[in-house]
Amino acid sequence: MGSLDKLLEQKHCILERVQGQSESGEPVFAYMLIKKSLLPAFRAALEQRDVELSEFGLIVAHGYGNNPPEGLEAQLISQLQGLD
């Protein structure tokens, strides 16, 4: 288990990338920290309707497009590892 995995396990959350569409129909993405206890409800909500992401976790990055900019995920992981 890597140090990020250990940190997230201690904090009882996971880092999740979510894809969707903006109100204008443009593709968007977000990286979220979601409490593991909320993950089943979050995934069920994604299948059922538009979801207010902030109800389920902390949005740590977001943007337009189908893919995040190169290096963003590595940057987020590095920042999260710096929290322990």
NORMOZI-V388118 format. One record per residue. N is the residue number from 0. RES is the residue in one letter. PSI is psi in whole degrees, -180 to 180 (none if undefined). NEAR is the number of other C-alpha atoms within 8 Angstrom. D_CENTER is the distance of its C-alpha to the mean C-alpha in Angstrom with 1 decimal. Layout:
n:N res:RES psi:PSI near:NEAR d_center:D_CENTER
n:N res:RES psi:PSI near:NEAR d_center:D_CENTER
//
This chain:
n:0 res:M psi:127 near:4 d_center:19.7
n:1 res:G psi:167 near:5 d_center:18.3
n:2 res:S psi:-35 near:7 d_center:18.1
n:3 res:L psi:-44 near:9 d_center:14.3
n:4 res:D psi:-41 near:8 d_center:14.4
n:5 res:K psi:-43 near:9 d_center:17.1
n:6 res:L psi:-48 near:10 d_center:15.4
n:7 res:L psi:-36 near:11 d_center:12.4
n:8 res:E psi:-43 near:9 d_center:15.1
n:9 res:Q psi:-35 near:7 d_center:17.2
n:10 res:K psi:-3 near:6 d_center:14.6
n:11 res:H psi:42 near:9 d_center:13.9
n:12 res:C psi:169 near:11 d_center:10.2
n:13 res:I psi:158 near:11 d_center:7.8
n:14 res:L psi:123 near:9 d_center:5.0
n:15 res:E psi:134 near:8 d_center:3.4
n:16 res:R psi:132 near:8 d_center:4.3
n:17 res:V psi:136 near:8 d_center:6.0
n:18 res:Q psi:148 near:9 d_center:9.5
n:19 res:G psi:-160 near:7 d_center:12.1
n:20 res:Q psi:144 near:9 d_center:15.1
n:21 res:S psi:174 near:8 d_center:16.2
n:22 res:E psi:-27 near:5 d_center:19.3
n:23 res:S psi:3 near:5 d_center:21.5
n:24 res:G psi:2 near:6 d_center:20.2
n:25 res:E psi:146 near:9 d_center:18.5
n:26 res:P psi:140 near:11 d_center:15.6
n:27 res:V psi:161 near:13 d_center:12.3
n:28 res:F psi:159 near:15 d_center:8.8
n:29 res:A psi:145 near:12 d_center:5.7
n:30 res:Y psi:132 near:12 d_center:3.0
n:31 res:M psi:149 near:14 d_center:2.2
n:32 res:L psi:120 near:12 d_center:5.1
n:33 res:I psi:133 near:13 d_center:6.8
n:34 res:K psi:135 near:11 d_center:10.5
n:35 res:K psi:-34 near:8 d_center:12.0
n:36 res:S psi:-23 near:6 d_center:14.7
n:37 res:L psi:-7 near:9 d_center:12.6
n:38 res:L psi:-47 near:10 d_center:10.9
n:39 res:P psi:-43 near:7 d_center:14.1
n:40 res:A psi:-38 near:7 d_center:14.5
n:41 res:F psi:-48 near:9 d_center:11.1
n:42 res:R psi:-38 near:8 d_center:11.9
n:43 res:A psi:-41 near:8 d_center:15.4
n:44 res:A psi:-38 near:10 d_center:14.6
n:45 res:L psi:-35 near:9 d_center:12.8
n:46 res:E psi:-25 near:6 d_center:16.1
n:47 res:Q psi:-33 near:6 d_center:18.3
n:48 res:R psi:179 near:6 d_center:17.5
n:49 res:D psi:142 near:6 d_center:15.5
n:50 res:V psi:135 near:6 d_center:12.9
n:51 res:E psi:100 near:6 d_center:12.6
n:52 res:L psi:-38 near:8 d_center:8.9
n:53 res:S psi:-15 near:7 d_center:10.3
n:54 res:E psi:-18 near:5 d_center:12.4
n:55 res:F psi:-11 near:11 d_center:9.9
n:56 res:G psi:-167 near:10 d_center:7.9
n:57 res:L psi:122 near:9 d_center:7.6
n:58 res:I psi:119 near:11 d_center:6.2
n:59 res:V psi:-16 near:9 d_center:7.0
n:60 res:A psi:151 near:7 d_center:7.7
n:61 res:H psi:163 near:9 d_center:8.8
n:62 res:G psi:180 near:8 d_center:12.0
n:63 res:Y psi:148 near:9 d_center:14.5
n:64 res:G psi:171 near:9 d_center:15.3
n:65 res:N psi:-23 near:8 d_center:14.4
n:66 res:N psi:141 near:5 d_center:13.3
n:67 res:P psi:160 near:10 d_center:11.9
n:68 res:P psi:147 near:5 d_center:14.9
n:69 res:E psi:133 near:5 d_center:16.4
n:70 res:G psi:-11 near:6 d_center:15.5
n:71 res:L psi:-47 near:8 d_center:12.3
n:72 res:E psi:-43 near:8 d_center:10.3
n:73 res:A psi:-39 near:7 d_center:13.4
n:74 res:Q psi:-44 near:8 d_center:13.6
n:75 res:L psi:-44 near:9 d_center:10.3
n:76 res:I psi:-44 near:9 d_center:11.5
n:77 res:S psi:-44 near:8 d_center:14.9
n:78 res:Q psi:-41 near:8 d_center:14.0
n:79 res:L psi:-37 near:9 d_center:12.3
n:80 res:Q psi:-30 near:10 d_center:15.4
n:81 res:G psi:-9 near:6 d_center:17.6
n:82 res:L psi:-20 near:5 d_center:16.7
n:83 res:D psi:none near:5 d_center:18.9
//
